[in-house]
Amino acid sequence: MWVHLTPKSSNSKVGKIPVSTTESASCPNECPMKDDETCYAKSGFHLRMHWDKVGEGQRGDNWKAFCNRVRRFAIRQIWRHNQAGDLPQRKDGKIARRKALQLADASQHTRGWTYTHYDPTDEYNAETIRRMNEFDGLTVNLSADSLTQADEYAKLGIAPVTVVLPENTPHRGNKTPDGLPIVVCPAQTADDVTCEKCKLCTVKNRQSVVGFLAHGTKKRALTETLTKKDAK
């Protein structure tokens, strides 16, 4: 499992903080965008080229070396795990728990966050995610692909939830079918906000769902897909 750590992100919306990239083999089959060009990481030329090089072993570290680099972060360092990629994967397609908990342990002194498309309704995955979030430091967010799914994931009580939204979604007043408030990513709606400043996705016990407006070169195609899902 190859992971690359960029000490300072060049993404203006993220801020000048460390970001990691995990090889695409980490992405679970249940991710609806795994083999789809609507995947944000595949739609941008530079990020996709970087991601491919990580997967080929041309850039980055093995898992143990990566965790050791995270251990050396400054106390309370803000960082994002996986601008592309997901949690480490077992041969059976589930989260590799031992490796995942190694990262959670290495991150205890930091203030980081990540997102996962692994199925949290699977008992093994759910327990792994829950245990990761019991550590201080790295927050694992569940990535939902519809408002109904966001409600389903929130009921699990194992992690905060995010959801991808059509690009034309209003910036305020949104709720899930069960009435959970949706906060559209502040870094997307305000020019002077970055992930480094916001830190909402690092909050483990938040009650709101963070919504991400479809973005990237394939945002229109993704918006069409999302609109159909939420209309069901």
N, C-alpha and C positions, 0 to 999 in steps of 0.2 A: 504494500500500500504506500504509494508515493504522495507526499504532501509538500507543497512549496509555501514558504512564509515570506511575504513581502513586508519589510519593516515599516514602510510608510506608503499607504495607498495613494495612488494618483487620481482616484475617483473623487471628484469635487463634492459629491453628495455624501460620501462616506466620511471624508476628513483624513487628515494625515496620521492615521493609526495603522497598526499592523493588521494585515488581512492574510488569510491562508487560502489555498486552492488545493483541493483533493482530487486525485485522478477520477475520471468519469466512471470507472468500474465500481466506484462506491455508490453510485446512484441506484436506488431500488427499482425493481420492475414495476412497482405500483405507481411510480411517478408518471402522471399522464403525459409529461413533456419529455420523457427520457429519449424517445426516438422521434421527437417532433421538433421542427425548426422554430416553434414558438418558445422553446427554452431560451431564456435570456442569455445564458452563458454561451449558447451556440450562435446567437444572432449577431453578436458583435465580433468583428474580425480579430481585433487584438486580444480580447479575452479568450476567444476560442483557440487562437494560435497558441497562447500561453498554456491553456488547459490541455491541449494536445501534447505539448512538450512535457508537461508534468506526467501525463499518462504514459508517455514513452520512456520515462525515466531520465530525460535529458535535463530536468530541473527538479530541485527539491531534495527532500530527505526521506529516509524510511520512517516508519511510525515512531519507533523508539527515539530516534534523533529529533524528530519534530516535537515530541512531548518534552524532551529535555530543553529544547529552545524555549518552549512556553514556560517551563519552570524558571527560566532566567528572566522572564518579564519583570518589570518594576511592579511594586505593590500597587494595586488598584488600576493597573494598566487597562485602558479601554481597547478592545480589539474584536475583530469579527472573524470567526472561524467559517471558512467556506464561502467565498464569493462565487465559487463554483464547486460542485461536488457535494457529498453528503457524509454521513457517519460511516465508519469502517464496516465492511460487510463480510458475513460468513459465507461459506460455500452454499448453504441452503437459502441464501437470499435474505436472511434476517441480520439484525445489527450484531456485529462482533462485540459482545458485551465486555470482554476483558480489555480490549483495546479502548473501547468507549470510556470505560471507567478509569483507565490510565490517564486519558486526557482530562477527564473531570477532576481527577486528583491533582494533576499537574497545574490546573488552572485555578486552584482554590484561592490564591492570593490576588487574582486578577478580576476584572469586570468585563467579561466577554459575552458573546452571544452567537448563536447559530440557528439554523432552521433545518428541519428534517421532513422528508417525504416518506420515510418508512411508516408502514401501516401501524398506527398506535392502538388499533383495536385488536391487534395480535397480542396475546398475553405476554409472550416473551419480549417483544419489542417494547410494550408498555412498561414492563418492569424495568427494563434497561434504561429507558428514558426517565422514568420516575427516579431511579437511583442516581442517575447523572445529575438531575436537578436537586437532589438532596445535598450535594456538595455546594459550598459557597463558590462563587466565581462564574463559571461558564453556564449560561442559560440556554437550554434547548427549547426552541419554539416548534410547535407542531404546524406544518404547512397544510392548510385546507384549500381545496380547489373549488368550493362552492359555499354559499352561506349556510345551507343545510348541513354540510359536512363540518363547518366551523362550530355549529351548535353541538353536533355529535361529539366532536373532539373535546370541546369545553366540558362536557358532562363527565369525561374520563377523570378529570381532576389531577392529571399527572404533569401538566406543563401548560404554559401560556400558549395562545393560539394566534396564528396569523391567517389571512386569506387574501387571495389575489382577486382584484376587482376590475370590471371593465374600465377602460381609459376615461370614459365620460361620466363616471360616478361622481355625484356631488361631494364636495370636500367636508361637509358637515351634515349632521343629522341622520347618519346611517345606522341601522340596526340589523341584527340577524333576525330570522323568523321567530326565534324564542325571545327576542328583545334585548340581546346583549349589545352594548354600544360598540360601534366600530370607529376607531380613530384612524383616519387615513394618514399614512406615513408623513410626518411633518417635514421630512427632508424632501418630499415630493411636492409639497404644497407651499413651502416658504423658501425664498431664495437664500435667506441667511441662516438656515438650519442644516446641520449635518448630523450624521449618525453619532459622531464624536460628541456633539453638543446635546443631542436629544436623549439618547440612552434608554428610550422606552422599551426596546426589545430586550434589554438586560433585566427587566423587572419580572421576577419569577411569579409573584403572586398577584399580578394585575388582573382586574376583572374585565377589562376591555379587550376586544379583538383588534389587532393592528391590521389594517387593510393596505395592500400595495396596488396602486393603479397599474394596469398593464402598461409596460414600457419597452423600449427597444425597437428594433427595426420590424419586428413581427407583432407589434402591439394591436394592430387592427384585426389580424387573424385570431389572436388570443382573445380579444374582446368579443368577437363573434362566438367563439367556443364557450366563453364564460356566460354570455347572455343566454345561450341555449340551455346551459346547465341550470342556471338560477330560475329559468322559466318553467322548469319541470315541477 
